[in-house]
Amino acid sequence: MTKRRISILPFFALLAFAGWIISNTLFTVSETEQVIITQFGKPMGSPITEAGLNVKIPFIQTLNAIDKRILEWDGPPSDMPTKDKLYISVDLFARWRIVEPLQYFLRLKDERSAQSRLDDILGSETRNAVAKHKLIEIIRTTKLRVPEKDALLNDVEKRLNMGNLVPILKGRKVIEKEIFEAAAEKIKVFGIELLDIQFKRINYNTSVRPKIYDRMISERRQIAERFLSEGNGESARIRGNRERELKRIRSEAYSQVEEIMGKADAQAANIYAAAYNQSPASRDFYAFTRTLSAYEKLLNKNTTLLLSTDSEIYQLLNESPFAEKKQPDFSKDTHGEDNL
């Protein structure tokens, strides 16, 4: 029994050795990878890009698996200046894949080196593109955006030239395309195809953010002051128009009143003339009543009136049929005047 067990051991050892040799000779390639076989560090043959079972020389040849899927690049945020001298923090992301595995292996070896090279190229192209454009070009995505306006402020905005958006020549999408095209050419030499690149976040630099906010507040205050100034001017204009219109209305009303009063006085005079001009007695009576009216306005109980004998009022009173006929007594007044 012992001898038979001893004789079986070499068989199992030989079988295990054969299995080990086969495991180092045969290998499989999955659908998500491509393989380059190297011999003493030198690539042998063409890269294996199709999934399946393959053979290599054991112990001499080495497998180098390269990912065939779409890979992600997410660089760190970088501070860079724009054309209008504003420092912003730009955060990008990109998608890429390996299309020439042999060239990729010879130049970069692994994915860590590829990520480092992408950091350099994409960061450099992004910095160049940002430096050539103003901040509004990098932020805005469309050139034809129409701002919403309050209908009540249309006239004010026209006079102040406000409410109009800054004209956009390119926009963020075009700038992203420029970065993509410039970086894709440089990355192609490494056997990498750049699929997409986009801005993930754009923000003001931390050190200049308070200054930007202060400037925004100052601009809004200036706009508010312009609105207040426009409002005060409009208020003064309205008040001036109101005063001018009020004076015009009063002037027209006064003119109409004077015209009506003039017509009324003329009509009253005509009526009086027709009434008192019917006979000599009526004319004398009219003269007598006018005289009394004049006395009523001129005299009061404390008034002493001195009249000459040749005055019209004295003659009128003296010759009136309603007055008592009495010859004046000149002996009492050597000056020819009576006391009434």
C-alpha positions in Angstrom: 0.0 0.0 0.0 2.8 2.3 0.8 4.7 1.5 -2.3 1.6 2.2 -4.5 1.1 5.6 -2.8 4.7 6.5 -3.4 4.5 5.7 -7.1 1.4 7.9 -7.6 3.0 11.1 -6.2 5.2 11.8 -9.2 2.1 11.4 -11.5 0.3 14.1 -9.5 3.3 16.3 -9.4 3.7 16.0 -13.2 0.0 16.7 -13.6 0.2 19.8 -11.4 3.2 21.0 -13.4 1.4 20.6 -16.7 -1.6 22.5 -15.4 0.7 25.3 -14.3 2.4 25.4 -17.7 -1.0 25.5 -19.4 -2.3 28.3 -17.1 0.7 30.4 -18.0 0.3 29.7 -21.7 -3.4 30.2 -22.2 -5.2 33.4 -21.3 -8.5 35.1 -22.0 -9.3 38.6 -23.1 -12.5 40.2 -21.9 -14.8 42.5 -23.8 -13.7 45.5 -21.7 -10.0 45.3 -22.4 -7.3 44.9 -25.0 -4.0 43.2 -24.4 -0.4 43.8 -25.5 2.1 40.9 -25.1 5.7 42.0 -24.2 8.8 39.9 -24.2 11.5 41.3 -21.9 9.7 44.7 -22.0 9.4 44.8 -25.8 5.9 44.5 -27.4 5.4 41.4 -29.5 3.0 41.4 -32.4 -0.2 43.4 -32.7 -2.4 44.2 -29.8 -5.2 41.8 -29.1 -8.4 43.7 -29.2 -11.0 40.9 -29.6 -12.4 39.0 -26.7 -11.5 35.3 -26.5 -8.9 32.6 -25.7 -5.3 33.3 -26.7 -1.8 31.7 -26.2 1.5 33.1 -25.1 5.0 31.8 -24.2 5.0 31.1 -20.5 7.6 32.7 -18.2 9.0 34.8 -21.1 6.1 36.8 -22.3 4.0 39.1 -20.1 0.4 40.4 -20.5 -0.3 44.1 -20.4 -4.1 44.8 -20.2 -5.4 48.2 -21.4 -8.9 49.3 -20.7 -11.1 49.6 -23.8 -14.0 51.5 -22.2 -14.7 55.2 -22.1 -12.7 56.7 -19.3 -13.2 59.8 -17.2 -10.9 62.7 -16.6 -11.9 65.2 -13.9 -9.2 67.7 -13.3 -8.8 69.8 -10.2 -10.2 73.4 -10.2 -7.6 75.9 -11.5 -7.5 79.7 -11.0 -6.9 81.6 -14.2 -7.4 85.2 -15.5 -9.9 86.2 -18.2 -9.4 88.8 -20.9 -11.1 91.4 -18.7 -8.6 90.7 -15.9 -11.0 88.8 -13.6 -9.6 85.7 -11.8 -11.9 82.8 -11.9 -11.8 79.2 -10.7 -12.5 76.8 -13.6 -13.4 73.1 -13.1 -13.5 70.9 -16.1 -14.3 67.3 -16.9 -13.6 65.2 -20.0 -14.3 61.8 -21.5 -11.6 59.8 -23.4 -10.7 56.3 -24.6 -7.7 54.4 -25.9 -7.9 53.8 -29.7 -4.3 52.9 -30.4 -3.2 50.7 -27.5 0.4 50.0 -28.8 1.2 53.7 -29.2 -0.5 54.4 -25.8 1.6 51.6 -24.2 4.9 52.9 -25.7 4.3 56.5 -24.7 2.4 56.3 -21.4 2.5 52.7 -20.2 -0.5 53.1 -17.8 -3.6 55.1 -17.0 -2.0 57.1 -14.2 0.5 58.6 -16.7 -2.3 59.3 -19.1 -4.3 61.2 -16.5 -1.2 63.2 -15.7 -0.7 64.1 -19.3 -4.3 65.0 -19.7 -4.0 67.3 -16.7 -1.2 69.2 -18.5 -2.7 69.4 -22.0 -6.4 70.2 -21.0 -5.3 72.6 -18.3 -3.0 74.5 -20.7 -5.6 74.7 -23.5 -8.3 75.8 -21.0 -6.0 78.5 -19.6 -5.3 79.8 -23.2 -9.0 79.8 -24.1 -10.1 81.6 -20.9 -7.3 84.2 -21.3 -8.6 85.1 -24.8 -12.2 85.7 -23.8 -14.1 87.8 -21.4 -16.0 86.4 -18.5 -19.4 86.9 -20.0 -18.4 84.9 -23.1 -17.3 82.0 -20.9 -20.5 82.0 -18.7 -23.2 82.6 -21.3 -24.4 79.7 -23.5 -26.5 81.5 -26.1 -26.0 84.7 -28.1 -29.6 85.4 -28.8 -31.1 85.4 -25.3 -33.8 88.1 -24.8 -34.1 89.6 -21.3 -37.5 89.7 -19.6 -38.5 93.3 -19.1 -41.2 95.0 -17.0 -43.6 96.8 -19.3 -43.8 99.7 -16.8 -40.0 100.3 -17.2 -39.8 100.3 -21.0 -39.7 104.1 -21.4 -37.2 104.5 -18.5 -34.9 101.8 -19.9 -35.0 103.4 -23.3 -34.0 106.8 -22.0 -31.3 105.4 -19.7 -30.1 102.8 -22.2 -30.6 100.1 -19.7 -32.1 96.6 -19.7 -29.9 95.5 -22.7 -27.8 92.4 -22.4 -24.1 92.6 -23.3 -23.6 91.3 -26.8 -22.1 87.8 -27.0 -19.8 86.9 -29.9 -19.2 83.2 -29.1 -20.6 81.8 -25.9 -19.5 78.9 -23.6 -20.3 76.2 -26.1 -18.1 77.6 -28.8 -15.2 78.1 -26.3 -15.6 74.5 -25.1 -15.4 73.4 -28.8 -12.2 75.4 -29.3 -10.6 73.8 -26.2 -11.8 70.3 -27.4 -10.3 70.8 -30.9 -7.0 72.1 -29.7 -6.5 69.4 -27.0 -7.7 66.5 -29.2 -4.8 67.1 -31.7 -2.2 67.1 -29.0 -3.7 64.0 -27.2 -4.0 62.0 -30.5 -0.2 61.3 -30.5 -0.6 59.2 -27.4 -3.1 56.9 -29.0 -6.0 58.6 -27.1 -9.2 59.9 -28.6 -10.8 62.8 -26.7 -14.6 62.4 -26.8 -15.9 65.4 -24.9 -14.9 68.2 -22.7 -17.2 70.6 -20.7 -17.0 73.2 -18.0 -18.4 71.7 -14.8 -18.1 74.8 -12.6 -17.0 78.4 -13.0 -16.6 80.6 -10.0 -14.9 83.7 -8.9 -11.5 83.3 -7.2 -11.9 83.4 -3.4 -9.5 86.4 -3.0 -11.3 88.6 -5.5 -14.9 87.5 -4.8 -15.5 90.2 -2.1 -14.3 92.9 -4.6 -16.5 91.5 -7.3 -19.5 91.6 -5.0 -18.7 95.1 -3.9 -18.5 96.2 -7.5 -21.8 94.5 -8.3 -23.4 96.3 -5.3 -21.9 99.6 -6.5 -23.2 99.1 -10.0 -26.7 98.4 -8.7 -26.6 101.5 -6.5 -25.6 103.5 -9.5 -28.6 102.1 -11.4 -30.8 102.9 -8.5 -29.5 106.4 -8.4 -30.2 106.8 -12.1 -33.7 105.6 -11.6 -34.2 108.0 -8.7 -32.8 110.9 -10.7 -35.0 110.0 -13.6 -38.0 109.7 -11.2 -37.2 113.1 -9.7 -36.9 114.7 -13.1 -40.1 113.1 -14.2 -41.8 114.3 -11.1 -40.6 117.8 -11.6 -41.8 117.7 -15.2 -45.2 116.5 -14.2 -45.5 119.2 -11.5 -44.4 121.9 -14.0 -47.0 120.7 -16.5 -49.6 120.7 -13.8 -48.8 124.3 -12.8 -48.7 125.4 -16.4 -52.0 123.7 -17.1 -53.5 125.1 -14.0 -52.5 128.7 -14.9 -53.8 128.1 -18.4 -57.2 127.0 -17.1 -57.3 129.9 -14.6 -56.4 132.4 -17.4 -59.0 131.0 -19.7 -61.6 131.0 -16.9 -60.8 134.5 -16.0 -61.0 135.6 -19.6 -64.4 133.9 -20.0 -65.6 135.5 -16.7 -64.5 139.0 -17.9 -66.1 138.4 -21.3 -69.4 137.3 -19.7 -69.3 140.2 -17.2 -68.6 142.6 -20.1 -71.5 141.3 -22.1 -73.7 141.4 -19.0 -72.7 145.0 -18.2 -73.3 146.0 -21.8 -76.7 144.3 -21.8 -77.6 145.9 -18.5 -76.5 149.3 -19.8 -78.7 148.7 -22.8 -81.6 147.8 -20.6 -81.1 150.8 -18.4 -80.7 153.1 -21.4 -83.9 151.7 -22.9 -85.7 152.1 -19.6 -84.6 155.6 -18.7 -84.5 157.1 -22.2 -88.3 156.9 -22.7 -89.0 160.6 -21.7 -87.2 163.6 -20.3 -88.6 162.9 -16.9 -87.2 159.4 -16.9 -83.8 160.7 -18.0 -83.9 163.2 -15.1 -84.9 160.5 -12.7 -82.1 158.3 -13.9 -79.6 161.2 -13.4 -81.0 161.8 -10.0 -80.7 158.1 -8.9 -77.2 157.9 -10.2 -76.4 161.0 -8.2 -77.8 159.4 -5.1 -75.9 156.3 -5.8 -72.7 158.3 -6.1 -73.5 160.1 -2.8 -74.1 156.7 -1.1 -70.7 155.5 -2.2 -68.9 158.8 -1.5 -70.5 160.0 1.8 -71.3 158.7 5.2 -72.8 160.3 8.3 -69.4 161.8 9.3 -68.7 163.3 5.9 -68.9 167.1 5.1 -69.0 167.9 1.4 -68.2 171.4 0.0 -69.6 172.0 -3.5 -69.2 174.9 -5.7 -72.3 176.4 -7.2 -71.1 175.6 -10.7 -70.3 171.9 -10.0 -72.3 169.4 -12.0 -73.5 167.6 -8.9 -74.8 170.8 -7.4 -76.5 171.9 -10.6 -78.0 168.4 -11.0 -79.4 168.5 -7.5 -80.5 172.1 -7.8 -82.2 171.6 -11.2 -83.7 168.2 -10.5 -87.5 168.3 -10.5 -87.4 166.2 -7.3 -85.3 168.8 -5.5 -86.8 171.9 -3.8 -86.4 175.0 -5.8 -84.6 177.5 -3.6 -82.4 180.4 -4.5 -79.0 180.3 -2.9 -78.3 183.0 -0.3 -74.9 184.4 -1.2 -74.9 186.7 1.7 -74.1 183.8 4.0 -71.0 182.8 2.0 -68.9 185.5 0.3 -67.0 182.8 -1.6 -70.0 181.5 -3.4 -70.1 178.2 -1.7 -72.8 176.4 0.4 -72.4 174.1 3.2 -74.4 170.9 2.7 
